[in-house]
Structures are given as structure tokens and as C-alpha cells.
Amino acid sequence: MSVDERLETYGEVLRRARVAAGLSQAALGAVLSCSESLVGLIERGKRRPTRGFTLAAEAALELNGDLLSRLPNTTAMTVPKWFREWPRVEENAHTIRTWEPLVVPGLLQTPRYARALLSAEPGATEQWVAEAVETRMRRQAVFERAHPPMFWALMDECVLRRPVGGREVMREQLGHLQEMAQRPNISLQIVPLEVGATAGLLGGFALARGEGMPEHISLEDAAQGSVTAHEETVRRVNLRYDAIHTWAHPIHVSQRLVREVAAKYDE
């Protein structure tokens, strides 16, 4: 399978397999006992495919897990359109580096921390929040792979001190950070507040590398972020990451700081 095929969405894989089988949307719908419009909506990413639909489509199109493997990270419509490529990049990455000036990185968040964070989104409904939390937790499955990616997390100290969800939620979240930092593939470093201004105050980002895959970056902003492998953009973000990293505490000092701040939430 090529890199481009690995990065295809669920809908793109379904459409490619359907066309290769010589079936129209109506014909595939007849085989799967569903409407032509449903097949079209799923192919365009406008409707959530069920596990039953996925298994039936895999059998009808003689696929070998191509759809099923994309089901966990691509079915929740709570994921912004611009971000939907990123979980697939994560799944194919052997190294992920991230910088967060304000919040715990998504791959290290607990469900209650994620819920508190997502509940602050303007207009968020309970159903939207529940689905968004579930989607975020599913992304963390990359750490349970036989060969999980190396994960280098840089965070500003204010991430530890911002009481997202309250003291109990933060105590749990910082305890989770300590546990995850014990894994051999996860590195956690904190940039101290005393540094003042750094090159990272303008926003968070993540970089991912994979075998046979160009390096990708995910950039965040208040309106709409972006995912790109544009060479010059990747180069500039790498330089920014390196500049931030020079200010970070060593790993053992960072872990001690996390423990110290966690203890304050016990007081």
C-alpha cells in the first residue's frame, strides 16, 4: 500500500473500492441493503458509517480491513474537516513531537480533562462533547500498537497550573501524565514560566514522521487549523520547535515539576 493510500479517508477508500468493482452508488446500496444517498453521504464524509455497514462493505468489495482500520478515527463528525487527516498521520508515524502552550496534548488527556476542555467550546451540546471525547480517546490507541510511536511532548508550565475542570480533574490528569512519562516511548519536558516570552506563545502544533511518509505538521489557531506536509512550512515549524526546546527543563526536572504541581492540587 502506498503512502497516499494509507492517508485516504474512509469515504475515499469506499469510493475507490466501489469504482474498482464497477459498481455505482445505487448498485452498492442495493448490495448493502441501503440507499444510494447513504452511500454517497458516507463517501463524502457527511454521514457516520456504522460497524455493520463497514463489515458488509468489506465483504461486498473484497477488502481486507481497509475500511475497518479507518473506522475508529474517521467516523466521528465532531472532528473538524481540516483535522481529519491528522489521526491517519498519527497512525502511520514512528515519531510525533508536539508543543502545547496552554493545554495538555490530546494524546495525553484523560477523558474528564478532555470533557472539561471541549465543554468550553461555544455552542457545544452534551452529545457533541461526548462524541468528541470518544474520538479523542480513540486516537490514543496509537500508544497500544505493537510498535508505538516515539512521542516527544513539550508543554509550557502554565499547562500544569491552569485548573481545567477543577482540582480533582487536574489531580487525575497530572497523575496520568506521570504514568505516561514512565513509558519508554514517551518523553515529557516542561518550559518554565520564568523564561517569559518564547517562540511558542503564538500557538500549539505537532510534527509527525513516518516510514515512507513526508513529515506532516498540524497547526492550531482560534478559527481553523491546518494539516500540511509543505516542505518550507515544515522546516519553519521544526526551527520553532527546536527554539522552544532549548528553554525546556531536562526530563527528570520536568517530571519533578509535574509531581510538585500535582501535590498542590491535593492541598
N, C-alpha and C positions, 0 to 999 in steps of 0.2 A: 504494500500500500504506500502511495506517495505521501509527502508532507501535506500537499493540498487536500488529498482525500481525507487524511486524519483530521484536518481542521474544518471539514464540512459540517454544517448543521444537520440536525435530524431531518429537517424538511428537504435539504439539498440531497442527502443520501437517498431519501424515499423517492424523490423525483428522478434522480439518476438511475436508480434500480428499476423504477416503473418504465421509464423510456427504453432502457436496455432490454426489458422484457417485451417491448412492443405493445404496451397497454396504455390506453387513455385513462384519464382520471375516472371517467364513468365506468370503464371496464374493471379497473382495480376496485372501485367501490362495490361493484356487483360481486366480485370475488370475496370481498371482505364483509359483505352484507351491511354496507354503509352508503351514504350518499356521495355523489360526485363532488358536491360542495364541501363536504367534510374533508375529503382527500386534498382538495385544493387549499383549504384553510390550514391544514397541518403542514403541507408543503411550503406555504408562505410564512409559517411560524405564527399564525394567528389563532390557532386552537391547540390546546394541550392534548397530545396523544396519550392514550391510556396504555397500561401494560398489555391488556388484552389485544388492543389494536396492533401494538408493536409485535407481539408474538405471531399474530395472524399474518401480518405483512411480511415478517421474516420468512415464514413458511411459504407464502404465496410467491415471493420474489426470490426464493432460494438464497437468502442471505445467511451469514454466519456470525450473528451477533452485532452486525454493523449498526443496526438501529437500537438494539437493546443497550449497547455500550454508551449510547448518547442520551439515553432516557433520563438518568439522574440529574445531569447538569444543564439540560437544554429545554426541559418541558415547562418549567415554571415561568409564566408570563410576567411575573413580578420582576424579572431581570430586565434592566434597560436594554434596548436593542443594541446600543453601542457596545455593551459589556458582554454580549452573548458569545463572542469569540474567545474571551479570556479563559473561561473554565476549560475549554478544549486545549488551549495553550498550556495551562497548568498540568493537564493530564499527560501531555507529551514532553514536559520539561524535566531535565535532570538537575537543574539549578534554578531557584527562584530567589530573587533579592527584592526586598521591599523597604520602603521608607514611609513612616506614618508620623506626622507631627501632632495629631490630635486624638486619634483613636487606636485601639488595638487592631492589628491586621485581621482581616476577615477569616483567614485560615487558622487563627489562634483564638478566635472569640468563643465564649461559652454561649449556649442558647439564651440564657437570661440577659447577658450583656448585649447580644445581638438584638434581642427583642426590645430592650430599652432604647437602643440606638435607633432602630428602624421605626419605633413608635413616634419618634420626634419628627418624622417626615411629614410635611404639611399634607393634610387630607388623607393620611393613612387610615385604612379601615382595619378592623381586627383580622379579617380574612386575609387581607393583603400582607399584614405583618406576619401572620402565621406561615403563609406560603413563602415569604421572603426569608424568614428564619430557617425554614426547612431547606430551601435552596442553598443557603449559605453553609448549613451544616453538611449537606451532601458534598460540597466542594472539598471539605476536609478529608474526604475519603482518599485523597492523593497520598496522605501520610500512612495509609494502611496498605499500600501496594507492596508487593514483594521487594521492589526496589524504589523506595520513596525518594522524592527529590531532596537535594540539599536546600535548606531554607534558611536564608540569612535575613533576619528581621532587625532593622534599625528603627528605634522609636524615640521620640522626644520624651523627656521626663514628665512633661505635663500630661502625657497619656496615662501615666500611673496615678496622677493626683486628681484628675478630673473624675468626680464621683458619678459616672454613668450608671443610672439605675439605683443609686444609693449605696450605703456602706456594705450591706450584705452581698449585693451583686458584685461589687468591686473586690471584696474579700475572696469570693469564689473565683472571679476572673484572674486575679493576681496569683492565686494558688494554682490555677490551670497553667498560667504562664511558667511558673516554676517547674511544674511537672513536664511540660512540653520541652522546656530548655534542657532537660536531662537526656533527651533523645540524641543519639549521635549525629543525626542529620539536621538538627535544628540549632541555630546559633542566634542568641538574643543579645543585643547591645543597646544601651541607653545613652542618648545625648543629653548631658546635664543642663539644667536650666541656667546655671551660672555662665554658660557660654554666651548667652544673649542671642544676637542675630546669627543665623546660619543660612546656608544656601537652600535649606529645606523648608523654610517657613511659608513658601508660596503654595505648598500642597503636597499631597502624598502621591506615590507612584510605585510601580512594581516592574521588575525586569525578569524575563524568563528565557532560558536557553534549553534547547533540546537537541538530541542527535539528529542531524539532517534537517534541522528546522532553524530558520533565521531567528535571531534574537528579537523578541517582542517586548513591547512596553505597554503598560496600562497607566494612563494619566487621569487624575481626578480633577474636577472643578465643580463649581456650585451649580452649573446648568447642565452640562453634558460632557462626560469624559470621552476618552478615545482609546482605542487599541490599535497599535501600528507596529510594523516592522521596518519603517522607513529608516534607512541607514544613518542619515545625518541626525535625525531626531533621537535614535537610539544612542548614537555617540554622545550627544549633548547630555542626555539623561544619565548615562554612565559617568560622565565627568561630574555631574551634580551629586550622584550617589557617592563617588569617591571623596568629594569635598566634604560632604556631611560626615562620612565615616571617619575622617581624620579627627573629629571632635568627640567621637563616642568613647565612653568608658570601655576598658577591656571587659571581656566576657565575665570573669569572676567578680569584678567590681559591679557590673551591671546586675548580675544575679543577686548580689548582696543588697543592692539598692531596691530591687523588687521585693525582697524579703522585708526590708525595713519599712517600706511604704505599706506593704500588706499588713504588717503588725499594727500600724496606726489605725487601720480600719477595724481592728479588734478592740481598740480602746473605748 
